[in-house]
Structure formats: structure tokens, C-alpha cells
Amino acid sequence: MANELNVLALIKGTEHYIFVYDDQSRPNLIDNFRDLAADPTVNLSWFDATVLTTKAREQALMESTPMPAPEVTFPAARF
């Protein structure tokens, strides 16, 4: 199976933060959020970092939770 990628995006006014990562790099991504929030030259707040971290963890949870198969029903045939 091909290595799947995840995407997180945050738009703050004219600034766009787009993070593309695979499952194995999720811990490094979360560390990166912290580093960016601590950097005074970057307009990413601690609140933003918390939201992005939460979303990254939610993506991991969604990937590990199997989704039930949709129930398919067909209308009765009319003759």
C-alpha cells in the first residue's frame, strides 16, 4: 500500500499554514507546532498550536477507528 499523507491547514487572515505529513511523522509535526508558536517571528499562537495538535490527534484517531459499512438499500422494482 502506498504511504498515505495527511493535510492540516490553518488560515489566519492573509497567512496560510499548510502541513502535509505521514502518520510516522505526526510526533515531529506536533513538536513543530510548539516550535512555531515559540518563535516570535512567526504569527502562530499557542492557541493555534493547540488547535492544530488536537486536529492532528483527531486525524490519528479517525484513521484507527473503523467506519461501519454504509447500508445500501434498493427501491422495490415496479413491473
C-alpha positions in Angstrom: 0.0 0.0 0.0 1.2 3.5 -0.8 2.2 5.8 2.0 -0.8 8.0 2.7 -0.4 11.6 3.5 -2.4 13.8 5.9 -3.1 17.5 5.5 -3.8 20.1 8.1 -4.3 23.8 7.2 -4.8 27.0 9.2 -5.7 30.3 7.6 -5.1 33.4 9.6 -6.0 36.5 7.6 -3.5 36.6 4.8 -1.3 33.9 6.2 -1.8 30.3 5.2 -0.2 27.4 7.2 -0.4 24.1 5.4 1.2 20.9 6.9 1.5 17.7 4.9 2.7 14.7 6.8 2.5 10.9 7.1 1.5 9.0 10.2 5.1 8.3 11.2 6.0 12.0 11.3 3.0 13.1 13.4 5.0 13.4 16.6 7.6 15.6 14.8 4.7 17.7 13.4 3.3 18.3 16.9 6.8 19.3 18.0 7.0 21.7 15.1 3.7 23.3 16.1 5.3 24.0 19.5 8.5 25.4 18.0 6.5 27.7 15.6 4.4 29.0 18.5 7.5 29.8 20.5 9.1 31.6 17.6 8.4 35.4 17.9 9.0 35.8 14.1 6.1 33.5 13.3 2.5 34.6 13.7 1.3 31.2 15.1 -0.1 31.5 18.6 -0.1 28.9 21.3 -3.8 28.6 20.8 -3.2 27.9 17.1 -0.7 25.3 18.0 -3.1 23.6 20.4 -5.9 23.6 17.8 -3.5 22.1 15.2 -2.2 19.5 17.7 -5.8 18.5 18.6 -6.7 18.1 14.9 -3.6 16.0 14.2 -4.5 13.7 17.1 -8.1 13.5 15.9 -6.9 12.5 12.4 -4.9 9.7 14.0 -8.0 8.6 16.0 -10.2 8.7 12.9 -7.7 6.6 11.0 -7.6 3.9 13.7 -11.4 3.8 14.1 -13.0 1.5 11.5 -16.0 3.0 9.9 -19.1 0.9 9.5 -20.0 -0.1 6.0 -22.9 2.0 4.7 -26.2 0.3 4.5 -27.3 0.1 0.9 -31.0 -0.3 0.1 -32.5 -0.5 -3.3 -36.1 0.6 -4.0 -38.5 -2.2 -4.8 -38.8 -2.9 -8.5 -42.1 -2.0 -10.2 -43.4 -4.0 -13.0 
